[in-house]
Amino acid sequence: MRQGSIPGAHGRVRPLSLLGDPVLHAPGAEVTDFGPELAVLVEDLFATMYAAHGVGLAANQIGEALRVFVYDCPDDEDERHLGHVVNPRLVETGGVVVRGPEGCLSLPGLEAGTERHDEAVVTGFTVRGEPVTVRGTGFFARCLQHECDHLEGRVYADRLTGRRHRKLMRQVERASWHR
């Protein structure tokens, strides 16, 4: 991305992978090439995330099995956090565990109370291969954990058990987008 450009302005909106697509259930591959193709992928991720009105998007959600995600997400104090992480690692979670509503662009229109820590730290790299550390609290911490889960082949529904899981799966079965 060029310095000062709006993320996604030069990207193309790609189709979203929906729950049931195998790419969502396999860990993403490490990025080894920090060349122009990676920059294009990050731009496309931003464009797709904005078009779908999301706050985060992982590469496997657009069919690319690579360890990359983007975000434009507020925290609980309404401070905006904007960026991307290549080869992210969730290295720390802390604070209290909060059950809160969580949705996903790969399960459009649905949400369920999901437990997440209210503090998270992710390390990784920028699109240029520079090391980066991202710290989040509140809703932004939830976003970071959610996107890291995607790159490990998990969706938030995988974190649910019992009644919550059964209820969400019934909603999935009735959803117009479900195969």
C-alpha positions as CSV (number, residue, x, y, z in Angstrom):
1,M,0.0,0.0,0.0
2,R,1.2,3.5,-0.8
3,Q,1.8,5.8,2.1
4,G,-1.3,8.0,2.6
5,S,-3.6,6.0,0.4
6,I,-7.0,4.8,1.7
7,P,-6.8,1.1,2.4
8,G,-8.8,-0.9,-0.2
9,A,-9.1,2.1,-2.6
10,H,-7.1,0.1,-5.2
11,G,-8.4,-3.3,-4.3
12,R,-11.2,-5.3,-5.8
13,V,-14.1,-6.8,-3.9
14,R,-13.9,-10.6,-3.8
15,P,-16.6,-13.2,-3.0
16,L,-16.7,-14.2,0.6
17,S,-16.1,-17.9,1.7
18,L,-19.1,-19.0,3.7
19,L,-19.4,-21.5,6.6
20,G,-18.9,-25.0,5.2
21,D,-16.2,-23.9,2.7
22,P,-13.2,-26.1,3.4
23,V,-10.8,-23.1,3.2
24,L,-12.3,-21.8,6.4
25,H,-11.5,-25.0,8.3
26,A,-7.8,-25.4,7.5
27,P,-4.9,-23.4,8.9
28,G,-3.5,-20.8,6.6
29,A,0.0,-21.2,5.1
30,E,2.8,-18.9,6.3
31,V,3.5,-16.0,3.9
32,T,7.0,-16.2,2.5
33,D,6.9,-13.8,-0.4
34,F,6.4,-10.1,0.7
35,G,6.2,-9.0,-2.9
36,P,3.6,-7.1,-4.9
37,E,1.1,-10.0,-4.9
38,L,0.8,-9.7,-1.1
39,A,0.2,-5.9,-1.3
40,V,-2.6,-6.7,-3.8
41,L,-4.1,-9.3,-1.5
42,V,-4.1,-6.8,1.4
43,E,-5.8,-4.2,-0.8
44,D,-8.4,-6.7,-1.8
45,L,-9.0,-7.7,1.8
46,F,-9.7,-4.1,2.8
47,A,-12.0,-3.5,-0.3
48,T,-14.0,-6.7,0.5
49,M,-14.2,-5.9,4.2
50,Y,-15.5,-2.4,3.6
51,A,-18.0,-3.6,1.0
52,A,-19.3,-6.2,3.4
53,H,-19.4,-3.6,6.3
54,G,-17.0,-5.7,8.5
55,V,-14.4,-4.7,11.0
56,G,-11.9,-7.4,10.2
57,L,-11.3,-10.0,7.4
58,A,-8.9,-12.9,7.1
59,A,-7.4,-14.1,3.8
60,N,-9.2,-17.5,3.9
61,Q,-12.5,-15.6,4.0
62,I,-11.9,-14.7,0.4
63,G,-10.5,-18.1,-0.5
64,E,-6.8,-17.4,0.0
65,A,-5.3,-19.9,2.4
66,L,-2.6,-17.5,3.7
67,R,-1.9,-16.1,7.1
68,V,-3.0,-12.5,6.6
69,F,-5.8,-10.4,8.0
70,V,-6.9,-6.7,7.9
71,Y,-8.9,-4.7,10.4
72,D,-10.6,-1.3,10.8
73,C,-12.1,-1.8,14.3
74,P,-13.0,0.4,17.3
75,D,-12.2,-0.5,20.8
76,D,-14.6,0.1,23.7
77,E,-13.5,3.7,24.0
78,D,-14.4,4.2,20.3
79,E,-10.7,4.6,19.3
80,R,-10.3,3.4,15.7
81,H,-7.6,0.8,15.0
82,L,-6.7,0.3,11.3
83,G,-4.1,-2.0,9.9
84,H,-3.1,-5.5,8.7
85,V,-1.0,-8.3,10.0
86,V,0.9,-10.9,8.0
87,N,1.8,-14.2,9.7
88,P,0.1,-13.1,12.9
89,R,0.6,-14.9,16.2
90,L,-1.7,-14.4,19.1
91,V,1.0,-14.2,21.8
92,E,-1.0,-12.9,24.8
93,T,-4.6,-12.8,26.0
94,G,-5.6,-11.4,29.4
95,G,-7.9,-9.4,31.4
96,V,-11.4,-10.8,32.0
97,V,-13.3,-13.2,29.8
98,V,-16.4,-11.6,28.4
99,R,-19.3,-13.2,26.6
100,G,-20.4,-10.9,24.0
101,P,-22.2,-10.9,20.7
102,E,-20.0,-12.0,17.8
103,G,-20.7,-12.1,14.2
104,C,-18.7,-13.1,11.1
105,L,-18.8,-12.1,7.4
106,S,-18.6,-15.9,6.7
107,L,-21.9,-16.4,8.6
108,P,-23.7,-13.3,7.3
109,G,-26.6,-12.0,9.4
110,L,-25.9,-14.3,12.4
111,E,-24.3,-13.8,15.8
112,A,-24.0,-15.6,19.1
113,G,-22.7,-14.8,22.5
114,T,-19.0,-15.9,22.4
115,E,-16.4,-15.8,25.2
116,R,-13.2,-13.9,24.5
117,H,-10.6,-12.2,26.6
118,D,-10.8,-8.4,26.8
119,E,-7.1,-7.9,26.1
120,A,-5.0,-9.4,23.3
121,V,-1.6,-9.0,21.7
122,V,-0.7,-10.1,18.2
123,T,2.7,-10.1,16.6
124,G,3.5,-10.5,12.9
125,F,4.7,-8.4,10.0
126,T,3.6,-5.7,7.7
127,V,3.1,-6.2,4.0
128,R,6.7,-5.0,3.6
129,G,8.0,-7.6,6.0
130,E,8.6,-5.2,8.9
131,P,7.8,-6.6,12.4
132,V,4.6,-5.3,14.0
133,T,2.9,-5.7,17.4
134,V,-0.8,-4.9,17.8
135,R,-2.4,-4.6,21.2
136,G,-6.1,-4.5,21.6
137,T,-8.6,-4.1,24.4
138,G,-12.4,-4.6,24.5
139,F,-14.1,-5.0,21.1
140,F,-10.8,-4.7,19.3
141,A,-9.3,-7.5,21.4
142,R,-12.3,-9.6,20.3
143,C,-11.6,-8.7,16.7
144,L,-7.9,-9.7,16.9
145,Q,-8.7,-13.1,18.5
146,H,-11.5,-13.7,16.0
147,E,-9.2,-13.1,13.0
148,C,-6.4,-15.2,14.5
149,D,-8.9,-18.0,14.9
150,H,-9.7,-17.8,11.2
151,L,-6.1,-18.3,10.3
152,E,-6.0,-21.4,12.4
153,G,-9.0,-22.9,10.6
154,R,-11.7,-21.9,13.2
155,V,-14.8,-19.8,13.1
156,Y,-16.5,-18.4,16.2
157,A,-19.2,-21.1,16.0
158,D,-16.4,-23.6,16.9
159,R,-16.0,-21.9,20.2
160,L,-19.7,-22.4,21.1
161,T,-21.0,-25.4,23.0
162,G,-24.3,-26.8,24.1
163,R,-27.5,-24.7,23.6
164,R,-25.7,-21.8,22.0
165,H,-24.0,-24.0,19.4
166,R,-27.2,-25.8,18.6
167,K,-29.2,-22.6,18.3
168,L,-26.6,-21.1,15.9
169,M,-26.5,-24.2,13.8
170,R,-30.3,-24.1,13.5
171,Q,-30.0,-20.5,12.3
172,V,-27.3,-21.5,9.8
173,E,-29.6,-24.2,8.4
174,R,-32.4,-21.7,7.8
175,A,-30.1,-19.0,6.4
176,S,-30.6,-18.1,2.8
177,W,-26.9,-18.3,2.0
178,H,-26.5,-21.8,3.4
179,R,-26.0,-24.5,0.7
